[in-house]
Amino acid sequence: MICLLRAAILLGLLTGCASGGADPADPFEPSNRAVLDFNTALDESVLRPAAEAYRDNVPAPMRTALRNFLRNLNEPAVLANNLLQGRVLDAGHTLMRFYINSTAGGLGLFDVATPSGIERRSGDFGQTLHAWGVPDGPYLMLPLFGPTTVRDAVGDGVDALASPVGLVTGATTSAALSQMLGVGRGALGGLDLRAENIETLDALRSESLDYYARLRSVVRQRRDAELGRSSADGEGLTTLDDPGGAAPAASATMTIRAAAPLAPNAGRRPSRRGARR
């Protein structure tokens, strides 16, 4: 269902008007800005309050355990993409990490691999398509799913469709129950991610003269770093450019691509326990 929704959104955008964008890699800028406004309104009315309530009422150790569990569920997909990209050493590293956390870590609730020096590796099908030479395609702002590119949106859909969890539940449960489990897993992960980045996204928006342009720049640079691409002078990307802004938002480098589907309301007062993790 999620994959079909993404495909429908992509089809509508790609067949729509592509005029008015000053950035050649963002030909759908007018519609992208409208989608960001929609995401912002939805975030203000529903998602941010839910994320604040989740962070205020669920103890930090429980949130960490949930985050570890969801990340561990994604390790088989990372492993598969490592293999598809020919990254054999990373694939072996990921397999070892999954085995350790699934056993000694109590089905992934505890991350015992990272303290042992076995850190998480990246791997998604958008990255695999990049390794195969598929270009990024136009920049897109999707409802709910947030900023991406055509290639990465397709890659996300493939990752969701080929998720080991989805394959297992699809083979052992009804189609409706399998879809509900998949949606529930995604919603829970999104809620946790939104709760972890309330202040980061607030700062990104409040410090930007043009939030849309800055978010686009941050997302691109974050993705370039994941893909191993360098800046024009050959140096690795270390800062985040703010078109028209005064200072880079370096603190957003590790979280913004995944956490930016919905813009925060910078004018709202942070949660009383905003500093707690």
N, C-alpha and C positions, 0 to 999 in steps of 0.2 A: 504493500500500500504506500509506504513512504517513497519507494523507488518510482512508482507511478505518479505520485504527486510531484516529485522533482522533475520527471520527464515532461509533465504537463506544463509546469512553470517555465521550464527551459524552452519548450516549443512556443509558448506564448510570447516570451521575450524575444526569441530569435526571429520570429515572424513579424514582430512589431516594428515600429519606427525606430531607426537607429541614428537619428540626427540630433544635433545640438550639443554633443559632448566635445569638450575641448581636448580631452585626452584621447589619442587614437586607439589606445587599448581599452577604453571605456566608452564605446559608442552608444551604450544604453544609459548614459548618465542621468538624463531627465527621469526616466522610469525608475532607475536605481535609487535616486533621491526620494522619490515618492514611496518606494518600498521601505526605505530607512525610516521615513516619517511614520509609516504604519507600524513598523517594529518598535519604534520608540513609544508610541501610544500604547501598544500592547504591553510593553515592558513596564511602563509606569502604572498601568491599571491592574496588571495581573502578576507578571513574572517577578518583578523586583520585590513587591510585598511578600510573595511566597518564599523567595530566596532569603529575605530578612527573617521571616518567621522560622524557616528551616535552620538558619544559622543561630538564631537566638534560643531555640528550644531543643535542638539535637546536640548532645555533648560532642566536643571536638574529637575524642577518640572514636566515637561511632561514625562520625563523618569521614574520618581518615580510613577506617576499616572498609566502609562502603566504597570509597574512592579506590582503594587498593583492589577490592574485589572486582569492580567494573573494569579497571585497567587490566587486571589479569585475564578477564574474559576476552579481552581484545588481543592478547598476545598471539593466539593462533593466526589471526588475520595479519598481524605484523610479520610473523614467521613466513606465511605464504608469500607476501609481497617481497620480503627479503630474498626468497628463492627466485621469484619471477624476475627480480632485478640482477640476479647473479651475485648477490652479496652473501656468499656462503658462510663466511665467518660470523657476520651479523645474525644469520639464520641460526647457526649453532648456539650463539650467545643467547638469542631469544628463547630457543627451545630449553636451554639450561635454566634460564630465569623462570620460565613457565612451570617447569617441573619442580623447582625448589619452592616457589611460592605456593604451588598447588598442594604440596605435601607438607613441608615444614612450616609453611605459612598459613595452614588451615584454610585450604581452598582459595587462597589469595587474600584473605582478610588482613594478613600481616605481610608487609614487604620485607622479607628477610634476605632477599637477593641483593638489593641495593647496598646495604651496609657491608656486604661481602665483596663489593666491587663489581657486581654484575648489574649494571645500570640499564635502564630501558633504552631500546633502539627504536628509531622511527621506521615506519613502513605503512604506506597506504596505496591504494590502486591509482590515485592521481599521481603519486610519486613514481609508480611503476610505469604509467603511461609516459611521463616525462623521460624516464630512462629509455624508453622505446622510441623517443623522438617526437612524440605528439606535442604540438605547441599548446600554450596556455589557453588560447582563445580569449574572447572578451571577458572583462570583469563583470561580475553579476552580484546584485544584492537580492537574495531570495527571501520571501516571507518566511519567518520563523528560523530558517536555516542560516540566514545572514550572508556575509561577504564570501565570495568564492570566485572561481573562473569556470568557464564551460567545461574544460577538461577535468578540473577537480570535482565539479558537481557530478559528472558522470562517474568519476572514480569513487566518490562517496556512495553513490547508488549501488555500484558493484560491491563495495565492501559490505554494505548493509545486506544485500541479497545473498552474499556468500559467507556471511557470518556463521561460524561453527555453531553458535547458540541457536541461530535461526534455523540452520539445517537440522539440528538435533530435535528442536521443539516441533519443527514442521513435520518430521518423520514420526514423531511419537504422540502428537496431540492433534486436535482439529485445527483447521486453517484459521478459524476465528480466534481460538485460544492462542495459537502461535503468534498471530498479529498483535494481540493484546499484550503478550509477554514482551515482544519486541518494542512496542511503543512505550510500555512501562519502563523498560530498561533505559531507553533513550531519554525519556522524560526525567527519570531520576538522576541520570548522569548530567543532563542539562541543568537541573535545579542545583545540584551540588556545585557545578562549575560556575553558575551565575552567582551563587552565594560566596564563592571564594574570590570573586573579582569585582565586587561591588565598588570598592574604593578605587581600584585600578581603572575601571571604565569611567567612573565619575571624573577622575583626574584627567583622563584623556579627552573627555568632552569639554570640561570646564576650561582647559588650557588651550583649546583650539579656536582659531578664528573661523575656520571652516571645518566643522566636525566631519562631514562626509569626506572631504579631501584628505584630511589627516588619517581617518580610519582606513581609507583606501591605501594610503602610503604605508601605514603600519602593517596592514595585512600582507601587502606585496613583499615588504622586506622580511617579514617573518617567514613567509613561504619561500622566498629566495634562500634564506638561511637553511631551511629544511631540505631544500633541493641541492644545496652545495653551490649555489650560484654566487658570484662575487660582484662587487660594485665595479663601476667603469674603470677605475684605476687599478683593478686587480686585487684590491684588499677585500677581506671578508667583511660583511656588513656588521657594524658594531653599534650604530646609532639609528634612530628612527627619525626621518625627516618629517617636519610639519610644514606643509605649504602655507606660507603666510604667517606662521607661528614663530615664537621666540625661542623655544627650547625643545629638545628632543624628549620623548617619553620612553626612556630606556627601560623603565620598570615594566613596560608592557610587552617586552620582546618574547617572553616565554609563554604568555597566555592569550594574547589578543586574537590570534586567528581562530582559536576554538571558542573563545569567550565572548566574541563580539556579535553574535547574531542579533542581539537586541540592545539598542542604545540605552544607557542609563539616564535618569533624570538628575542632572547635576545640582539642581536647585533643592532637592530634598535633603533633609537631615539624615546623616548616616545612622545606621542601627546603633542602639546603645551599646552593643557588644561588638562594634565593628572591628575592634583590634583583636578580638579573640579568634583563634584558629583551633 
